[in-house]
Amino acid sequence: MSRRLLLAAVATAIAAAVAPAIALAAPCDPIQTTPHFRGEVPSPQQVLGFPIGAQEVTAAQINQYIAAVDAASTRVTSGTFATSWEGRPLEYAIVGRPENASPTGLAAVRADAAALRNPSTTNAAQIAARAPAILWLAGNVHGGEESGADADLRILYELADRDDCAAQQILDNAVVVIVPTQNPDGREHETRQNHYHFDLNRDWFARTQPETDGKLELIRQYPPVLFLDVHEMGGQHYFFPPNKDPIYHEVADNIIDWQDKLYGPAIQAEFDRQRIQYFNDDLYDFFALVYGDTVPSVGFGANGMTFEKYNFASIAERAYEHYVSQWVSISTAALNRSSILSTWHQEYVDAYNEGVNGRLEPNFVNDKGSKLQFQVPTGRVRHYFLLDDPDKQAELQSLVRRLQRMDVSVYRLTAPLTVSDFRPYGRSPRATTLPAGTYWIPMAQQQKHWIQGMLNEDTYVAFPYFYDISGWSNPLLLNVRGGRSGQVLSPSAALVSSQAEPAAPALPADVPRIAVFQTSGGGADSFGWLSYLFDQVWHVSFDRVTASDIAAGALADYDLLIATEGNPEVANTALGAKGRRALADWVTSGGRYIGWGGGAVLAGRTRLTTNTFADPHSDVAGALLRVNVDEGSPLADGVGDEGYTFYDYDPVMRATNPSYVVASYPAAETQDFYVSGFADGEEELGGTAAITDEPAGLGRVVLFGSEPNFRAYTLGMRKVLWNALFGEEPSAGAALRRAAVLDAAAASATSTTTTGFNGIRLTVYGRSAATARAVLDRAGADYRVLRSAGKVSFLIASPGGAEGRLAVTLGPAVRRSGADVIVFVAPS
Ligand SMILES: [Zn+2]
């Protein structure tokens, strides 16, 4: 969504149809009640040799303790929902009254939850009156943020053994699913990410990693009304909801209501009583459908909440405060069980009815001081369609499977369907006839919010403060054609059966020998994502080479070198004159260089390309941009004449020779130019190159301006990468290769300073530059300034990354300052 193209924002009153949630007073105080232990279940001290809070438990100790409690207690059933890449089992425990936690009891719990999620269930009131609420506690998704798991073991122990009224009121009304660690490999290595450098709190919709995929299958079996995702961060005061702006528009109103009126006040009262310092009711991204709060909310109707505790506090303090916030939350849910379950069912009825009427939920802002900037268009959306395409069978299968595994019903047309208002992605509506075989996803079903979340043309950002990406439309990520309609239609169609994961494409007989150069420490994610793709999806072997390996002539053993995202300055310096010469000699004598992001800029620095590179002056916060693709290029095999880059403050790449361009951004003033997600100043990309394929002596240089394997989300661009690795040589190549020599004189004018930067980005209108600067200076921030017409961008170092002190505290401080903000983006 471009700011230019936005409809005038109309502040729409929120349909306040939901009855206010009023917390019932606890007949028995959740925290102040003196615990009474039956002594039937071994304590953490007895099993592990130390009490919770004395030291951090290990991943193995988590599983050891779960097994001990399961063995001792009829209140507990445990199991394994996934195995990490490094072979660690991810265990869960379900705690409830023995009759609920038994195999038959759990089958009834699952059946009741499924019935409540079904909008056509007629006895929902009776089910809500008797069924336990399913509540989830999930810790340690970021491996270095340990204490959620420690707190969870304490809660497991207390729920399994206590018989006082405070524990009993939870057990009488709930089953609690406890997942102490969502990332055992990261826990063992004290890394935020998992083995392949995926941030598992960004993997929720794509489910590329086993830790996430197994978790979502367990959630589907035990869908929560409350999901707590427990973290640590750099700010000193504890954070719990109410959040939060921006909020994704398809989060149901009752969830915001639960946070604002039920859970938030309950936790706040207890923290006030204990004088634990906290902040809430402030900026906190509840927007991107990649997190452990937004996905349980939009996908399962749960109240998804993120808790954050200062990561430099002692393990005793971290585990204690996470214990308090979670114990109060599950007590609050238990006490309000019946009304929560009724509301939960009504949420699905409402979603279905919104689907029938083709109504999208409007945007709103929740916090005092936030100003609604953009509204959701009011046009009707009743159906999505995905066009069948012989070249896109694998992508279509992946997307259909992804929808089905979130309980979306997908159909296929059995007869042609005439649609008068078919609106292809990023295009204007037109009348068309969709052929039989087209996939049809009606919005009139229980997963209406999730369907919009996945198949949207745009995310309709309400308020431009981001902690992550702003666009994730799945058909665009996969480069599958389709569109939507607001018409009332009755297609002839058949339900599509459960789809399997498509097989990986067959490798050619002669697989090239591949070396991968991780351009710098900042490129660890990109390198990890590629390693995952090679090891686990394509089953291609490769070697990692360093700058000194290259300088020492190591490339002689390889056909192909990949330079991933990272800082090109660091890589260029590391190569030195000798490394640059070795690289150029290898390419000109027949090697193939493939680079993206900083790896593309490095080709400019090392004079392997005639492309030029410049810093972006636009603000495109992790969004999808359409590119025109030259179908004559072998890189376009199976791609079609257009695609989408995942653009995230990447260098602006210009080709000096247009015949080398494989994909380019359309001219900004044309209808083809299209952004899905937040963008400001994106016009500067119009007409520039997205992918080039250039002869260099006997070799070849293929450059992607943006990461083609972003978090393994971008299956559309991944196909271009496959073609670059394993596809045909360019047809013009034979002649060019004879003639061309690397023209160092014409080589790249390269002046990028922001490539590889992964800190906080703040862009304000020029009139607010001084105000913003004062906020940054007061916070002790270290920043650089980029100026462009009418606006000023600050690139701010963020020690501690996405949950560092500045990443958490600067957004609210900037908003309070009254600065006129174009965008605030925390590091991803
Ligand atoms: Zn975290």
Residues whose N, C-alpha, C, O or C-beta is under 5 A from the ligand:
A	BS01	ZN	H142 E145 H231 E232 E803
